[in-house]
C-alpha cells in the first residue's frame, strides 16, 4: 500500500501544540499509514516531549525527500504554516494537516470548508444554489467515493419562491430539503444523507460541535490541495485528520486514473448516418 507524505504544522510551540502531535504518533502502528512530517522547531519538540514524559521518537530532516519508513520526521522551520503550505503547493508533500491552534488558517482562495466526522460530511458555502450544490456533489464523488450521493440542504430561512430543482435533476443529483438545522441534528436525519450543504455556518458549526467529540475534522474542498485540520484539540481528531487526508488522496488518484483513458465510443446515433448521407 502506497504511503503518502503528510505535513503537520506544529501550532504554538508549547505543550498543547506538541501534545497533540507527539501523542498521536507515539505508537508505531500510527506510522504504518503515512509518512508524517512535523513542520516546526526541534528544540521545542524535545522540551515538550520531555515535559509530557512521552516516548515518541522522531528524526530531523532537511527536505521532504529525507523521510524514512516507520519514522516520524521533523522539518526544522521558523514559520511552520508558511513552509508547510509552500511544500504542499509544490507537491513536496501529498497532504497537509493544520494544527487546530492555527485556525483560522489562510486556505487557498476558492476552497470550501467542510466539517466531517464518522457520520457527517457538511459543506458550508456563501450561498446554496445549483453551482455550489454541483461542486459539492463532485467533491463527494471524487474525494469520498460516494456514487450518486444524497444531499440535504440545511436552512432556517423560508425557501425562496420560484425555485426549481429541474437543473439538479438534469445533473442526476439527489437533493432534498431545506431542513431546519436544530431538528435535523436532534432527530439524527444526517444518518440518511451522504452530504449536507448550508450557508448558515455559525448554527451548523455549533450543531456539529455537539457531535464531534472524537472524530471531528475540517476539510477544505474545491482545491487540488488536500488540507485537513482537527476540529478539536484532541488526539483522536488528529489521527482522523490524517486518515481522511490519506483516503482523499487515494480516492482522487483512483478516480482520475479510471478516467485517464476512456474507452472509445462503441455505438453512435443513427441520426449521424442520416446526416452523413444527406438524409433529411
TORVO-886255 format. One record per residue (C-alpha): residue number from 1; residue in one letter; chain; z, x, y. Coordinates in Angstrom, 2 decimals. Each point is the difference from the previous one (the first is absolute). Example, Ala and Ser with C-alpha at 12.3 -4.5 7.8 and 13.67 -1.06 7.14 Angstrom:
REM residues 2
  nr rest kette       Z       X       Y
   1    A     A    7.80   12.30   -4.50
   2    S     A   -0.66    1.37    3.44
REM end
This chain:
REM residues 280
  nr rest kette       Z       X       Y
   1    X     A    0.00    0.00    0.00
   2    X     A   -1.01    1.40    3.38
   3    X     A    2.87    0.98    2.27
   4    X     A   -0.58   -0.51    3.69
   5    X     A    1.55    1.87    2.92
   6    X     A    2.36   -2.18    2.02
   7    X     A    1.39    1.26    3.30
   8    X     A    3.48   -1.16    1.03
   9    X     A    1.32    0.45    3.53
  10    X     A    3.59    1.21    0.32
  11    X     A    1.04   -2.48    2.67
  12    X     A    3.00    1.19    1.98
  13    X     A    1.23    3.33   -1.35
  14    X     A    3.43   -1.36   -0.81
  15    X     A    1.82   -1.34   -3.02
  16    X     A   -1.71   -3.39    0.03
  17    X     A   -3.50    1.40    0.28
  18    X     A    0.23    2.43   -2.91
  19    X     A    2.37   -2.16   -2.02
  20    X     A   -2.84   -2.42   -0.70
  21    X     A   -2.51    2.64   -1.07
  22    X     A    2.22    2.39   -1.95
  23    X     A    1.72   -2.85   -1.86
  24    X     A   -3.33   -1.69   -0.83
  25    X     A   -1.36    3.19   -1.60
  26    X     A    3.19    1.31   -1.57
  27    X     A   -1.05   -0.99   -3.53
  28    X     A   -2.93    1.91   -1.57
  29    X     A   -1.60   -3.28   -1.16
  30    X     A   -0.67   -0.89    3.65
  31    X     A   -2.41    2.96    0.18
  32    X     A   -2.21   -1.22   -2.84
  33    X     A   -1.93   -2.48    2.14
  34    X     A   -1.13    2.15    2.93
  35    X     A    0.31    3.29    1.88
  36    X     A    2.52   -0.84    2.77
  37    X     A   -0.12    2.21    3.10
  38    X     A    2.75   -0.17    2.61
  39    X     A   -1.10    0.71    3.55
  40    X     A    3.04    1.43    1.76
  41    X     A    2.48    2.81    0.49
  42    X     A    1.10    2.15   -2.95
  43    X     A    3.41    0.97    1.41
  44    X     A    0.87   -3.60    0.84
  45    X     A   -0.94   -1.06   -3.54
  46    X     A    2.18    2.72   -1.55
  47    X     A    2.97   -0.87    2.20
  48    X     A   -0.22   -3.71   -0.76
  49    X     A   -0.49    0.60   -3.72
  50    X     A    3.20    2.04   -0.02
  51    X     A    1.89   -2.54    2.11
  52    X     A   -1.02   -2.83   -2.36
  53    X     A    0.70    2.09   -3.11
  54    X     A   -3.44   -0.74   -1.45
  55    X     A   -1.83    2.03   -2.63
  56    X     A   -3.50   -0.72    1.32
  57    X     A   -2.09    3.16   -0.10
  58    X     A   -3.09    0.61    2.11
  59    X     A   -2.42    2.80    0.78
  60    X     A   -1.25    1.00    3.43
  61    X     A   -3.77    0.02    0.45
  62    X     A   -2.35    1.08    2.76
  63    X     A   -2.83   -2.36   -0.91
  64    X     A   -0.51   -3.18   -1.98
  65    X     A   -2.10    2.10   -2.40
  66    X     A    3.18    1.81   -1.11
  67    X     A    1.64   -2.97   -1.76
  68    X     A    1.26    0.57   -3.54
  69    X     A    0.11   -2.56   -2.77
  70    X     A    3.44   -1.49   -0.52
  71    X     A    1.42    1.49    3.22
  72    X     A    1.05   -1.58    3.27
  73    X     A   -1.62    1.91    2.87
  74    X     A    0.99    0.50    3.64
  75    X     A   -2.58    0.94    2.62
  76    X     A    1.78    1.61    2.95
  77    X     A   -0.95   -1.60    3.33
  78    X     A    1.64   -0.96    3.28
  79    X     A   -1.60   -3.40    0.60
  80    X     A   -0.03   -1.53   -3.47
  81    X     A   -1.70   -3.29    0.84
  82    X     A   -2.76    1.68    2.05
  83    X     A   -0.78    2.66   -2.63
  84    X     A    0.13   -2.53   -2.84
  85    X     A   -2.42   -2.34    1.76
  86    X     A   -2.37    2.88    0.71
  87    X     A   -0.02    0.98   -3.67
  88    X     A   -0.50   -3.62   -1.04
  89    X     A   -2.98   -0.39    2.33
  90    X     A   -1.45    3.29   -1.27
  91    X     A    0.38   -1.13   -3.64
  92    X     A    2.39    2.88   -0.73
  93    X     A    2.30   -2.63   -1.47
  94    X     A   -0.99   -3.26   -1.68
  95    X     A    2.68   -2.24    1.48
  96    X     A    2.86    0.06    2.48
  97    X     A    3.52   -1.44   -0.19
  98    X     A    1.69   -0.36    3.37
  99    X     A    3.77    0.38    0.10
 100    X     A    1.38   -3.36    1.23
 101    X     A    1.89    1.80    2.76
 102    X     A   -3.35    0.68    1.65
 103    X     A   -0.98   -3.66    0.35
 104    X     A   -1.68   -1.12    2.12
 105    X     A   -2.56    2.59   -1.01
 106    X     A   -3.31    0.43    1.89
 107    X     A   -2.30   -1.08   -2.81
 108    X     A   -3.80    0.11    0.29
 109    X     A   -1.65   -2.44    2.37
 110    X     A   -1.22   -3.13   -1.70
 111    X     A    2.51    0.13   -2.84
 112    X     A    1.90   -3.11   -1.09
 113    X     A    3.67    0.19   -0.92
 114    X     A    0.90   -1.55   -3.35
 115    X     A    3.42   -0.64   -1.52
 116    X     A    0.13    0.37   -3.76
 117    X     A    2.53   -0.32   -2.81
 118    X     A   -0.34   -0.94   -3.66
 119    X     A   -0.95   -3.60    0.82
 120    X     A   -1.48    0.06    3.51
 121    X     A   -3.02    1.50    1.75
 122    X     A    0.11   -1.24    3.59
 123    X     A   -2.37    1.01    2.80
 124    X     A    1.06   -0.39    3.63
 125    X     A   -2.90   -0.39    2.40
 126    X     A   -0.49   -0.84    3.65
 127    X     A   -1.95   -3.15   -0.87
 128    X     A   -0.70   -1.81   -3.24
 129    X     A   -3.70   -0.80   -0.14
 130    X     A   -2.99    0.37   -2.31
 131    X     A   -0.41    3.70    0.86
 132    X     A    3.60    1.03   -0.66
 133    X     A    0.24   -2.12   -3.14
 134    X     A   -3.16    1.54   -1.44
 135    X     A    1.21    3.51    0.84
 136    X     A    3.32   -0.77   -1.70
 137    X     A   -1.79   -1.37   -3.05
 138    X     A   -2.01    3.22   -0.27
 139    X     A    3.22    2.02    0.14
 140    X     A    1.51   -2.05   -2.82
 141    X     A   -3.11    0.49   -2.14
 142    X     A   -0.61    3.71    0.64
 143    X     A    3.50    1.39    0.57
 144    X     A    2.04   -2.25   -2.30
 145    X     A   -2.54   -0.98   -2.66
 146    X     A    0.49   -3.73    0.61
 147    X     A   -3.14   -1.79   -1.12
 148    X     A   -0.56   -3.39    1.70
 149    X     A    3.31    0.18    1.90
 150    X     A    1.83   -3.13    1.10
 151    X     A    1.03    0.38    3.64
 152    X     A    2.66   -1.99    1.87
 153    X     A    0.07   -0.36    3.78
 154    X     A    3.44   -0.08    1.65
 155    X     A    0.46   -1.61    3.39
 156    X     A    2.66   -2.08    1.68
 157    X     A   -2.55   -1.15    2.54
 158    X     A   -2.00   -3.19   -0.42
 159    X     A   -3.44    0.65   -1.54
 160    X     A   -2.82    0.06    2.51
 161    X     A   -2.37   -2.92    0.13
 162    X     A   -3.63    0.36   -0.98
 163    X     A    0.85    2.83   -2.39
 164    X     A   -2.27    0.31   -3.00
 165    X     A    0.39    1.73   -3.34
 166    X     A   -3.70   -0.17   -0.79
 167    X     A   -0.70    3.70    0.89
 168    X     A    2.87    0.99   -2.29
 169    X     A   -1.45   -2.00   -2.83
 170    X     A   -3.33    1.72    0.50
 171    X     A    1.77    3.32   -0.49
 172    X     A    1.71   -1.36   -3.13
 173    X     A    3.41    0.40    1.58
 174    X     A    2.92   -2.06   -1.22
 175    X     A    2.09   -0.64    3.12
 176    X     A    2.86   -2.48    0.34
 177    X     A    2.33   -1.13    2.74
 178    X     A    1.27    0.40    2.59
 179    X     A    3.56   -0.12   -1.35
 180    X     A    3.23    0.09    1.99
 181    X     A    1.54    3.47   -0.33
 182    X     A    3.61   -0.96   -0.77
 183    X     A   -0.82   -2.55   -2.70
 184    X     A   -2.67    2.25   -1.50
 185    X     A    2.53    2.72   -0.76
 186    X     A    2.98   -2.23   -0.77
 187    X     A   -2.02   -1.95   -2.58
 188    X     A   -1.51    3.24   -1.40
 189    X     A   -3.55   -1.22    0.48
 190    X     A   -1.09    3.61    0.36
 191    X     A    0.18    0.26   -3.79
 192    X     A   -3.23   -2.04   -0.23
 193    X     A   -2.15    2.15    2.30
 194    X     A   -1.58    3.45   -0.20
 195    X     A    0.20    0.50    3.75
 196    X     A    1.50   -1.46    3.17
 197    X     A   -1.35    0.29    3.53
 198    X     A    1.73   -0.88    3.25
 199    X     A   -0.03    0.75    3.72
 200    X     A    3.72   -0.71    0.42
 201    X     A    1.24    3.52   -0.69
 202    X     A    3.64   -0.32    1.06
 203    X     A    0.80   -3.10   -2.07
 204    X     A   -1.95    1.26   -3.00
 205    X     A    1.69    3.41    0.11
 206    X     A    3.45   -1.57    0.14
 207    X     A   -0.81   -2.22   -2.98
 208    X     A   -1.39    2.94   -1.95
 209    X     A    3.05    2.11    0.83
 210    X     A    2.24   -2.46   -1.80
 211    X     A   -1.93    0.73   -3.22
 212    X     A   -0.76    3.73    0.32
 213    X     A    3.22    1.43   -1.37
 214    X     A   -1.49    2.63   -2.31
 215    X     A   -3.78    0.02    0.01
 216    X     A   -1.06   -0.90    3.53
 217    X     A   -2.61    2.21    1.67
 218    X     A   -2.45    0.00    2.89
 219    X     A   -3.66    0.63   -0.71
 220    X     A   -2.67    0.55    2.64
 221    X     A   -3.24   -1.68   -1.09
 222    X     A   -3.47    0.03    1.48
 223    X     A   -0.39    3.78    0.17
 224    X     A   -1.37    2.69   -2.31
 225    X     A    3.41    1.69    0.12
 226    X     A    2.74   -1.06   -2.43
 227    X     A    3.29   -0.28    1.87
 228    X     A    3.24   -1.60   -1.20
 229    X     A    3.60    0.02    1.18
 230    X     A    3.29   -1.26   -1.50
 231    X     A    1.05   -3.24    1.64
 232    X     A    3.66    1.02   -0.28
 233    X     A    1.77    3.36   -0.10
 234    X     A    0.37   -0.37   -3.75
 235    X     A   -0.88    2.32   -2.89
 236    X     A   -1.66   -2.78   -2.01
 237    X     A   -2.16   -0.89    3.00
 238    X     A   -1.00    3.66    0.34
 239    X     A   -0.99    0.17   -3.67
 240    X     A   -1.92   -3.26    0.29
 241    X     A   -1.86    1.31    3.05
 242    X     A   -1.32    2.90   -2.08
 243    X     A   -0.88   -2.33   -2.91
 244    X     A   -1.98   -2.35    2.23
 245    X     A   -1.80    2.91    1.68
 246    X     A   -1.01    1.33   -3.41
 247    X     A   -1.15   -3.41   -1.23
 248    X     A   -2.09   -0.62    3.12
 249    X     A   -1.67    3.41   -0.35
 250    X     A   -0.95   -0.68   -3.62
 251    X     A   -1.10   -3.57    0.68
 252    X     A   -2.27    1.11    2.83
 253    X     A   -1.48    2.79   -2.07
 254    X     A   -0.70   -2.32   -2.91
 255    X     A   -1.43   -2.72    2.26
 256    X     A   -2.31    2.41    1.83
 257    X     A   -1.18    1.78   -3.17
 258    X     A   -0.94   -3.27   -1.64
 259    X     A   -2.26   -0.79    2.95
 260    X     A   -1.59    3.41    0.54
 261    X     A   -3.01   -0.60   -2.25
 262    X     A   -0.57   -3.75   -0.41
 263    X     A   -2.36   -1.15   -2.71
 264    X     A   -3.52   -0.85    1.16
 265    X     A   -0.88   -3.63    0.44
 266    X     A   -0.87   -1.44   -3.42
 267    X     A   -1.54   -3.22    1.24
 268    X     A   -1.75   -1.26    3.07
 269    X     A   -0.53   -3.29    1.70
 270    X     A   -3.20   -1.77   -1.08
 271    X     A   -0.69   -0.66    3.65
 272    X     A   -0.71    3.73    0.35
 273    X     A   -2.93   -0.37   -2.47
 274    X     A   -1.37   -2.98    1.85
 275    X     A    0.16    1.79    3.30
 276    X     A   -1.69    3.10   -1.40
 277    X     A   -2.87   -2.17   -1.27
 278    X     A   -0.27   -1.81    3.33
 279    X     A    1.11   -3.21   -1.62
 280    X     A    1.42   -2.47    2.51
REM end
